Amino acid sequence: MCPYRKTIYQCNHTVVSPSPIGICEFQVEYDSGQRSEPCNIVQTHGRNSIKIAHQCSDCQQRKQKMDKQFVSVKTRIAELRKELEKKYDLCKSHMDEVGVEPEEKPSSMVSTDTPDPTQEFLTKKMQEEDAHLMMFWDYR
């Protein structure tokens, strides 16, 4: 059981080093020709583990890709909302020309500046007494 170094990322993915820190008795015996099989047992220990305060490269790439998709979706929604506002105003002006009383603007089209629910949740969590023990990464 050769000891190996383990890296633990913030996303809880782990990577074990390709080469052992030390060599166990079985591997020494294999190297000297006394055993027929090498030691294939990977052993990690807490004292040889390293915790890294960021995500692994795969999770970082996945997050960046998702963030780009969110930005593109948000911009598209904003464009569609503006287009809908224009169409509504045009329809309203046509109704005014004809002399028909326009209805109130639907509540779904009223642009309200409500805070982002994720940001609101994180703000509340960070205000808690034990917030310093929690690890929140950037959700923006």
Phi, psi and chi 1 to 4 in degrees:
 res  aa     phi    psi   chi1   chi2   chi3   chi4
   1 MET       -   90.9  -64.2 -174.9  -68.4      -
   2 CYS   -78.1  134.7  -62.6      -      -      -
   3 PRO   -78.2  136.3   25.8  -31.4      -      -
   4 TYR  -123.3  155.2  -74.3   79.2      -      -
   5 ARG   -87.6  137.7  176.7  168.7  -78.5  122.6
   6 LYS  -120.1  136.8  179.2  168.5   59.5  170.6
   7 THR  -108.4  126.5  -55.4      -      -      -
   8 ILE  -112.7  122.1  -55.3  169.3      -      -
   9 TYR   -91.9  168.1  -67.2   95.5      -      -
  10 GLN   -61.6  -29.3 -175.8  179.5   15.2      -
  11 CYS   -81.7    5.1   55.3      -      -      -
  12 ASN    70.1   13.3  -74.6  -26.8      -      -
  13 HIS   -81.2  147.2  -72.4  136.2      -      -
  14 THR  -124.8  152.6   58.8      -      -      -
  15 VAL  -133.5  129.2  175.6      -      -      -
  16 VAL   -97.9  137.5  177.7      -      -      -
  17 SER   -61.0  147.6   65.6      -      -      -
  18 PRO   -70.8  -26.7   20.7  -27.0      -      -
  19 SER  -117.5  146.5   58.1      -      -      -
  20 PRO   -72.7  156.3   24.0  -30.0      -      -
  21 ILE   -72.8  -40.3  -62.5  170.3      -      -
  22 GLY  -138.8  174.4      -      -      -      -
  23 ILE  -116.5  132.9  -61.2  175.5      -      -
  24 CYS   -81.9  174.9   67.1      -      -      -
  25 GLU   -62.7  -39.7  -66.9  177.3   27.8      -
  26 PHE   -61.5  -41.3  -63.2  125.4      -      -
  27 GLN   -69.6  -37.4 -172.0   64.4   33.7      -
  28 VAL   -63.3  -43.3  170.6      -      -      -
  29 GLU   -65.5  -37.4  -69.9  174.0    1.3      -
  30 TYR   -65.8  -42.6  172.7   76.1      -      -
  31 ASP   -64.3  -32.6  -69.4  -18.1      -      -
  32 SER   -85.3   -6.7   65.8      -      -      -
  33 GLY    94.4    6.1      -      -      -      -
  34 GLN   -82.8  -19.3  -64.1  174.4   -3.4      -
  35 ARG  -120.5  153.9  -63.0 -166.3   97.4 -157.0
  36 SER   -92.5  -19.5   60.7      -      -      -
  37 GLU  -122.6  142.3  -64.5  179.6    3.0      -
  38 PRO   -76.8  167.4   27.6  -33.8      -      -
  39 CYS   -77.8  119.1  174.4      -      -      -
  40 ASN  -111.1   11.3  -67.6  -31.8      -      -
  41 ILE   -93.6  122.1  -58.8  172.1      -      -
  42 VAL   -95.7  123.1  175.4      -      -      -
  43 GLN  -119.9  129.8  179.2 -172.9   21.4      -
  44 THR  -117.8  155.3   60.0      -      -      -
  45 HIS  -138.2  153.6 -167.9  -84.4      -      -
  46 GLY   -58.3  -34.5      -      -      -      -
  47 ARG   -71.6  -18.2   69.7  173.3  179.9  -99.5
  48 ASN  -102.2    7.6  -63.0  -32.3      -      -
  49 SER   -95.5  145.0  -63.6      -      -      -
  50 ILE  -120.8  128.6  -59.8  169.9      -      -
  51 LYS  -100.4  129.3  -72.0 -170.9  176.5 -176.0
  52 ILE  -113.0  133.1  -62.0 -178.3      -      -
  53 ALA   -86.0   30.9      -      -      -      -
  54 HIS  -143.1  171.1   60.4   80.4      -      -
  55 GLN   -80.1  158.9  -64.2  176.9  -17.7      -
  56 CYS   -68.0  166.4   66.6      -      -      -
  57 SER   -62.4  -37.6   60.2      -      -      -
  58 ASP   -63.2  -45.2  -69.3  -20.2      -      -
  59 CYS   -68.2  -36.5  -71.6      -      -      -
  60 GLN   -62.1  -45.1  -76.4  177.7  -15.0      -
  61 GLN   -64.7  -41.8  -70.0  172.1   -4.3      -
  62 ARG   -62.5  -42.1 -160.7  173.4  -51.8  126.4
  63 LYS   -66.4  -42.6 -176.5 -178.0  179.8  -50.0
  64 GLN   -62.6  -41.0  -71.6  172.8   -8.1      -
  65 LYS   -64.4  -43.5 -179.1 -179.7  176.5 -175.8
  66 MET   -66.6  -39.6 -167.5  174.3  -66.3      -
  67 ASP   -61.7  -40.9  -72.1  -13.9      -      -
  68 LYS   -62.6  -41.1  -73.7  179.2 -175.5  177.1
  69 GLN   -64.3  -41.8  -72.2  175.8  -19.3      -
  70 PHE   -61.3  -42.8  -78.6  144.8      -      -
  71 VAL   -63.1  -44.7  167.0      -      -      -
  72 SER   -66.1  -38.5   66.1      -      -      -
  73 VAL   -67.3  -42.5  166.5      -      -      -
  74 LYS   -64.0  -41.1  -75.8 -178.6  179.1 -179.1
  75 THR   -66.9  -39.2   54.8      -      -      -
  76 ARG   -64.9  -41.6 -177.7   68.0 -179.9  142.4
  77 ILE   -62.9  -41.6  -72.0  173.2      -      -
  78 ALA   -63.4  -41.5      -      -      -      -
  79 GLU   -62.9  -44.1  -69.3  170.4   -0.8      -
  80 LEU   -65.6  -36.6  -69.4  172.4      -      -
  81 ARG   -64.4  -42.5 -177.1  169.0  -77.8  141.5
  82 LYS   -63.2  -42.4  -73.4  179.2 -176.4  176.5
  83 GLU   -62.8  -41.2 -173.0   67.4   27.8      -
  84 LEU   -64.6  -39.6 -174.7   61.3      -      -
  85 GLU   -61.2  -42.8  -70.1  -78.2  -23.3      -
  86 LYS   -62.6  -45.1  -72.0  178.4 -173.6  176.4
  87 LYS   -63.4  -40.0  -62.3  -73.2 -176.7 -174.2
  88 TYR   -64.0  -45.2 -179.8   79.6      -      -
  89 ASP   -63.9  -38.5  -68.8  -20.7      -      -
  90 LEU   -64.2  -44.8 -179.4   63.9      -      -
  91 CYS   -62.2  -40.9 -178.8      -      -      -
  92 LYS   -64.0  -40.8 -171.8  175.0  158.0 -175.4
  93 SER   -66.7  -37.0   67.9      -      -      -
  94 HIS   -65.1  -38.3  -73.4  -52.9      -      -
  95 MET   -67.0  -36.6  -70.4  176.2   67.5      -
  96 ASP   -65.7  -39.2  -72.7  -18.8      -      -
  97 GLU   -62.1  -39.8  -71.9  174.4    5.3      -
  98 VAL   -76.8  -26.4  174.7      -      -      -
  99 GLY    99.4   14.7      -      -      -      -
 100 VAL   -88.8  136.8  176.7      -      -      -
 101 GLU   -71.3  122.0 -171.0   66.7   31.0      -
 102 PRO   -72.6  150.8   24.1  -29.5      -      -
 103 GLU   -78.3  169.4  -61.6  175.4   -0.4      -
 104 GLU   -69.0  153.2  -78.2 -168.8   30.9      -
 105 LYS   -66.4  130.9 -163.0  172.9 -161.7  178.8
 106 PRO   -60.4  145.4  -17.9   25.9      -      -
 107 SER   -65.0  -24.8   61.8      -      -      -
 108 SER   -70.0  -21.9   62.8      -      -      -
 109 MET   -93.7  -12.9  -69.3 -179.8   57.1      -
 110 VAL   -72.3  124.0  175.7      -      -      -
 111 SER   -84.9  112.4   61.1      -      -      -
 112 THR  -106.9  146.1   58.3      -      -      -
 113 ASP   -94.9   69.7  -65.9  -32.0      -      -
 114 THR   -84.6  143.5   58.0      -      -      -
 115 PRO   -69.3  155.3   22.8  -30.4      -      -
 116 ASP   -65.4  126.6 -178.6   28.0      -      -
 117 PRO   -62.2  -34.0    7.5  -12.9      -      -
 118 THR   -66.2  -45.3  -54.8      -      -      -
 119 GLN   -64.9  -38.6 -169.1   62.6   37.3      -
 120 GLU   -63.5  -41.9 -171.8  175.2  -29.8      -
 121 PHE   -62.4  -46.8  168.5   78.0      -      -
 122 LEU   -65.0  -37.0  -69.6  173.8      -      -
 123 THR   -63.5  -43.6  -56.7      -      -      -
 124 LYS   -64.4  -41.0  -73.5 -179.5 -177.7  177.9
 125 LYS   -65.4  -38.6  -78.2  -63.8 -178.6 -176.0
 126 MET   -70.4  -19.5  -68.8  -55.9  -69.8      -
 127 GLN   -85.8   -7.1  -68.1  172.9   -7.1      -
 128 GLU   -70.6  159.5  -71.3 -177.1    0.1      -
 129 GLU   -61.5  -39.1  176.4  179.2  -42.0      -
 130 ASP  -103.0   28.6   55.4   -8.1      -      -
 131 ALA   -64.8  -27.4      -      -      -      -
 132 HIS   -66.7  -16.2   65.2  -79.0      -      -
 133 LEU   -87.5  -15.1  -59.8  174.3      -      -
 134 MET   -91.6  149.4  -61.0  178.6 -155.7      -
 135 MET  -112.5  111.2  -67.7 -166.7  -36.4      -
 136 PHE  -112.2  129.1  -65.2  110.7      -      -
 137 TRP   -99.2  174.3   56.2   84.7      -      -
 138 ASP   -71.0  118.8 -171.0   18.6      -      -
 139 TYR   -96.5   -2.0  -82.5  102.5      -      -
 140 ARG   -70.0      -  -71.3  178.7 -102.5  148.0
